[in-house]
Amino acid sequence: MPDSRGESTSIRSTTRQQLLVILAPRKLRILVIAITILTGAGLELVPPLVLKQIIDNHLTPGNPQGIWGLAFVYLASVVGVQSLGFLTSYLTALTAQGALNDLRVRLYRHLQHLPIQYYDQNPLGDIISRCTADVDTVDTLFSSGVAGLVTDLVRLVTVSFAMIALSPILALISALVVPPLLWITNAFRVRIRDAERKNRIAVGLLNTHLQETFGGVEVIRAFGREPVIVARFRLVLEKTLKAYNLSAKFSALYTPIMQILMAIAITLLLWGGAQAGLHKVEISLGTLTAFVLLFKRFFDPITSVGEEWQTVQSALSGAERIFQVLDLPVEEEAMSESGTHIKPTGGILVNDMTFGYFEDQPVLNHVTLKVAPGEHVALVGRTGAGKSSILNLLGGLYTPWQGVIQVAGLDPHQIPEIERRRFIGVVPQAVQLFSGSVLENLTLGDPDVPEEAVERAVHIAGVEGLIQSLPKGYDTQISNGAGEGVQLSSGQRQMLSLARALIWDPAVLLFDEATSAIDSASEAAFRQALLAETSRHQRAILTVAHRLSTAREADRVIVLENGLILETGTPAELIHKGGRFAALLELEAAGWDWRADASDTVNS
Ligand SMILES: Nc1ncnc2c1ncn2[C@@H]1O[C@H](COP(=O)(O)OP(=O)(O)OP(=O)(O)O)[C@@H](O)[C@H]1O
């Protein structure tokens, strides 16, 4: 059995190593920070010691000589400490932000190249929180956690030495308060942490409630459930408030209790100092004053060291989650020989291909199909038959378990990233437009796309009229629900994504219900324009079609069921044969929703 504690220790040590790697290019700055921390800690001892000198050598004997010099040293040391404090904070923040920037870019780049399965298996919210909240915890780790911890530890050491050197007896009395201090600090820390955890859970619940109810606002309005939703919100809010109050109570109690404890310790010191004086142990007034001042500097780091240690630990957990992602292997990328363009040749070829998303659960079984250049093939079948999976495999998003796949003469994984757009044009089921102008959405930010290519694609997709009607034409900003810009209808969005797929004149087009939101007349016009252009360019088109009128106009139809090819032939052949395709057509003509329950009906 694996030793889980050993495993987590080794994860921690790998995380620490990775963090050191991030900081390595900033060695010089870290050295300067270390010097400022050390010098600052040394300089901090000066003001109490100067005060001791002034009291013992000048005020008590009534000797004003040289008092101004000491006062100046006092002022200079305070200014020095504060200036070094500024330098430490500023340089630490600069270093942390620089390192974090690199980490963010590295993480984002890595996520872009992870296999698509990662996105299937991880909720989007979790991926986003790794890029935001977890990266922020690393910021806390660098800028306050480690820096604060080191500063406080150094301060503890220097102040302890100064206290012992000043008066071993008073140092001994001070040491008496350390155990109860640590005990109280720890007890508070545990309670505050628990309360904060409860608070975070409650806030999470609140966010989930808000997200769900605002996301489903149309359903809530349609069914008149507003009062119930508000009542539920009140309940969730009560929980949040309770958790917050608990956390606020402990946080508010902590500082006064610590201050009282410090006052008790100082009382003890004063009493100790007076007792020592009575027993003729030499403790001057200056020593006692300097000691009390030093003790305050000793007390603060002791109370914050525990908190900082806690911060470091929880920040390490955030860092761990980032490095877990960075450790995942990325997909190997095919390289293009610089300057040479690979020529796409041929259409689509799938031979004896088997694939599934989970081990031992194939969703496609021994599929063989071919789409020749210039040919339009429609893939039909009921929901869940495996149509989109075939398109995803052809698009190179997944790797088949067995068999051969070729797109325009190449395995989709061997097509270099920069060549991909000339090989494959994809219009997925879910249309994705990005924040930006219409032109940026069409060219996906590729500045090398010639204007004529955009115009040609826009013409085929039939969106010229739409773009001209927009307030700034191609420069109109598209709104995705936030910010300024125009809101497009689902059909308009789909037509833009059709045009996008055509811009690079790809050898193969993969349409996954690409015209489902477009009205029949626009769809027919698009199909005509596309087919006329396709026969000229000898492009291979594979369309997933739920609307059977689309399939009827294809050169060939493939009927898929439960991951198996059931029928294939020209629409006329299949209708004549009177098999599954013919039955589906009949069902559709009768107004039946064959997509969901066709197989039962057809089988019977
Ligand atoms: N990302 C995924 N992870 C796991 N299983 C998946 C994934 N995508 C699809 N599946 C499963 O694979 C099977 C085939 O799904 P696929 O999306 O290819 O069907 P489809 O024929 O395109 O359906 P539809 O017509 O509804 O789009 C289904 O059982 C589905 O649950």
The ligand as a MOL file (V3000), in Angstrom:
LIG
                    3D

  0  0  0     0  0            999 V3000
M  V30 BEGIN CTAB
M  V30 COUNTS 31 33 0 0 0
M  V30 BEGIN ATOM
M  V30 1 N -16.4870 13.8850 -24.0060 0
M  V30 2 C -17.0890 12.7230 -23.7530 0
M  V30 3 N -16.7400 11.9830 -22.6910 0
M  V30 4 C -17.3500 10.8110 -22.4430 0
M  V30 5 N -18.3230 10.2830 -23.2150 0
M  V30 6 C -18.7150 10.9720 -24.2860 0
M  V30 7 C -18.1370 12.2370 -24.6120 0
M  V30 8 N -18.7230 12.6990 -25.7340 0
M  V30 9 C -19.6350 11.7670 -26.0860 0
M  V30 10 N -19.6330 10.7340 -25.2200 0
M  V30 11 C -20.4630 9.5430 -25.3050 0
M  V30 12 O -20.2080 8.9110 -26.5510 0
M  V30 13 C -21.4010 8.4780 -27.1470 0
M  V30 14 C -21.5340 9.0550 -28.5430 0
M  V30 15 O -21.7030 10.4690 -28.4100 0
M  V30 16 P -21.6950 11.4540 -29.6640 0
M  V30 17 O -21.6940 12.8490 -29.1390 0
M  V30 18 O -20.6200 11.0650 -30.6010 0
M  V30 19 O -23.1230 11.1050 -30.3050 0
M  V30 20 P -23.9030 11.8500 -31.4430 0
M  V30 21 O -24.3360 10.7990 -32.3710 0
M  V30 22 O -23.1070 12.9460 -32.0210 0
M  V30 23 O -25.1180 12.4250 -30.6210 0
M  V30 24 P -25.9570 13.7690 -30.8890 0
M  V30 25 O -26.7580 13.5390 -32.1080 0
M  V30 26 O -26.8210 13.8780 -29.6720 0
M  V30 27 O -25.0060 14.8870 -31.0020 0
M  V30 28 C -22.5420 8.8590 -26.2240 0
M  V30 29 O -22.8970 7.7130 -25.4790 0
M  V30 30 C -21.9470 9.8990 -25.3110 0
M  V30 31 O -22.4690 9.7920 -24.0210 0
M  V30 END ATOM
M  V30 BEGIN BOND
M  V30 1 1 1 2
M  V30 2 1 2 3
M  V30 3 2 2 7
M  V30 4 2 3 4
M  V30 5 1 4 5
M  V30 6 2 5 6
M  V30 7 1 6 7
M  V30 8 1 6 10
M  V30 9 1 7 8
M  V30 10 2 8 9
M  V30 11 1 9 10
M  V30 12 1 10 11
M  V30 13 1 11 12
M  V30 14 1 11 30
M  V30 15 1 12 13
M  V30 16 1 13 14
M  V30 17 1 13 28
M  V30 18 1 14 15
M  V30 19 1 15 16
M  V30 20 2 16 17
M  V30 21 1 16 18
M  V30 22 1 16 19
M  V30 23 1 19 20
M  V30 24 2 20 21
M  V30 25 1 20 22
M  V30 26 1 20 23
M  V30 27 1 23 24
M  V30 28 2 24 25
M  V30 29 1 24 26
M  V30 30 1 24 27
M  V30 31 1 28 29
M  V30 32 1 28 30
M  V30 33 1 30 31
M  V30 END BOND
M  V30 END CTAB
M  END
